[in-house]
Amino acid sequence: MALVSYDDTAAAAFAATRELPWAGLDRWRHAVQQHLRPRAGTTVLDLGAGTGAWASAFTDWFRVRVIGVEPAGAMRALANHRPLLAGDGVALPLRDSCVDAAWLSTMVHHLADLDTAARELRRVLRPGAPVLIRSPFPGRHQRIALFHWFPAAVRVLETYPDLARVRSAFAAAGFTVSSVEAVAQTTATSLAEYVERLDRRAHTPLRLISDGDYDAGMARLRAATPTASGPVVDHLDLLVLR
């Protein structure tokens, strides 16, 4: 996972601005629960766990055991969740058939070898266990605010694996698509809060556009803020494979 690297500064920015309040993620909680169907003893792998926000949320929401795997030491250093293991998707530090579900949140584009990662997930998951991928996918970005205000970032998104590529990699590893749906989240309670929380260092698409494109996007945001009303609601996809 190395599309961008996360040093101490970038990891701190991620923890400060990308970890959304759980109240804004109610629809994600509901969507995940339909496919996870947690029960006593359920173990979930959080691959690319970052600073552990989703691992903590799943533990609280579903009372499951979550094993985080994260390659960036700076991210792991800021996480409170345990266990959080060093590792990445192409060589998972887990034994065969030991987890009941895998969660991959906004990280599939960081996988250096998607095909190998799909095979690794097949290895560590029990038969029939779901892989739940939360991600922006190329061509499906229209209801994500970041790409509205920073259109240059769409060019970065277009380098991410699209749905067809992800499906193909996982099909070759023995998975089939169960479902794909757009799930809403409240990213900020207002556009002003969105601007205040936005940190370029925490967003891969913003880190990979030019300074001029970034500055132009920020100018558009600041110009729109005084007259904007209502929360910022983003829709990311949930792809489920079994």
N, C-alpha and C positions, 0 to 999 in steps of 0.2 A: 504494500500500500504506500505509494510514493508519488502521487501526482503533485502534491506539495508536501513540504516537511513542516513539522510543528516543533519549533523550539520553545523555550520557556515563555517568551513574549506572546507568540501566537497561541500557545495553549492557554495562557491566562486570558487572552481576549476571547477565546472560544468559551471558556468556562463562564466568563462574565456576561456574554451576550447571546450565546446560542442555546443555553440551557433555559428553555421556556418554562414558565409557571405551569404546574400540572393542571390547574383549572382550565387553561387554554387547550388542553389536550384530551378533553373528555371524549371527543369523537374517535380519537386514536385508541383510547382505552377500550371503547366499545368495539371498534373494528377488529382489534387484535384479539379480544376475548372470543369472538365468534370462531376464530381459527385455532387459537391456542387451546381453548377449553381446559383450563388449568385444573389440576386435581392434586391431592396430597402426594408429595414426592416428585412433582414435575421439576425438571431441570432445563433451563433455557440457556443457550449460548448467545451472548451479545458480542458479535464479531465487529471489530472496529469500535470498541466501546467508548473511546474518547475519554472524557473525564467522569464517566459512569452515571450520567443523568438518567438515561433510559434504564440501565440496570437497576438503579434505585427505585425508579417509578414502577417497574415490573414487580419488584420485590414487595413494594407497598400495595400496589393494586391487586395483585393476584396471589400473593403469599407463596411464590415459587422461589426456587433457588436459581440464581443467575450467575453464570460463570462468564466474566468479561475477558475478552482477548483484545489487546491493543498494542500495536508496535511502537508507538511513540512514548519514550520514557517521560517526556515533559507532560504528556497527558496523564499518564499513570500516576505521576507524582502529585497531581492535583485532585485525584479521585479519592472519595471516601469509601466507595463500594469495594467489597472483598467477597470472593476472590477476583482479582484482576491480574491476568497473566500476560507476560510478554509473549508476543507471537503475532503471526499474520495469517491471512487466509490460505496461503499456499503450503503451509506446514503447521497445522493446528496442534497445539501442545496438549492433545486430548486422546484418550484411548478410543477404540472402535465402539460404535453403537452405545454411546454413554449419555446422549442428550435427547430431550423430547421435542425441542424446537430450536430454531436459530433465528435471530433477529439481526438484520443488517440495516442500519439507519444512515442514510446519506453518505454511504461509503463505497458502494459497489464500483464507482468510477476510480477509486484508489487501488483496486486490485490489479497487481502487476500481471497476473495470469488468471483470467476469469475461468477458463476451462479447468485448470488445476484446482482453483478454489472450489468450484462446483463439485469436483470429485472428492475433495477433502471434506466438504460438508456431507456428502453422501456417506462417507466413511464413518463420521462421528455421530450421525443421527440414527436413531432407532428407526426401523421400517415404518413408513407411513407418517413420520414426523414432518411437520411443515417448516419450510423456509419462508420467512416473512421479510420482504425487502421494501423498505420505505425509501423513496428516492424521487428526485426530479428526473424525468426521462426526456431525451430529445424529442421535440415536436409536441410535447405535452406540458408546456411551461406557461400556458396563457393565463393561468390563475395563480401565479406565484409573483408576488410584488417585486422581488429582487429583479426579475427579468423585465418587468414593466419599466422600472426606473433606470435600469442599467441595460439597455438593449444590446450593448456590446458584449455583455456576459452571455447572451444567447449563443454566440460563436464558440465560447468555451463549452457550454452545455452540449453543443453539437459534436464535441469530441468524446462525450461520455458514451458508454454502451447503451444502445437503445433497447426497447422491449424485445425486439426480434433477436438481437444478439444475446441478451440474457437468457431468453427462453431456449435458444439453440444450445448454449453452453450447458444449461441445467438438464435439458433433454438428453444430451450426450452422456450425462452422468447418471441418468436413470430417473430424473424427475419429470413430472408433468405439471402444467399450469392448472392450478385450482381456481384462481380468480385474479382479477386486477380491478382496482377501484380507486377513485380519487377520494381522499379523506381530508376534511377541512380541519384547520387548526387556527386558533387565535394567536397570531404571532406577536401582535402588540395591541393594546387597548385603544390606541389612536395613532395617527400618522406621526404626530410629534414624538410619541414614545418610540415609534419605529426608528425615527431619525436619531434620537438620543442613544438608542441601544446599538445602532449599526456600527460595526467595526470591520473594516476591510480585511484585517488580518485573520478574521474568523471565518471567512467565506472563500472557498476555493475559486469560484467564478470571478470574484472581485479582485483577488490577488493576481489573476492571470490576464486582466485587461490593462490598458495603458492608463497612466496617471491622468491624461486628458479625458479619457472616457469616464473614469471614476469621478473626476471633479465635475464633469457635465451632469452626471447622474445625481450627485449630491446637490447641485444647484437646482435641478428640477424638483427634487424632494423638498428643499427648503422653500421654494417658491409656492409649492402646493400646500404646504402645511397650514398656513393661517386659515384657509377656507375649507380644509378637509374635515369630515365628520365621520364618526363610527370607527370601529376597530379595523385593523389590518388582518384579513383572513386569507390564509394561503391554502392551496389544495395540492398536496403531494400524493403520488401514487403509492398504493400498497399492492405489491405483487406477491402472491402466495403460490408456492410450489410444494409438491409432495412427491 
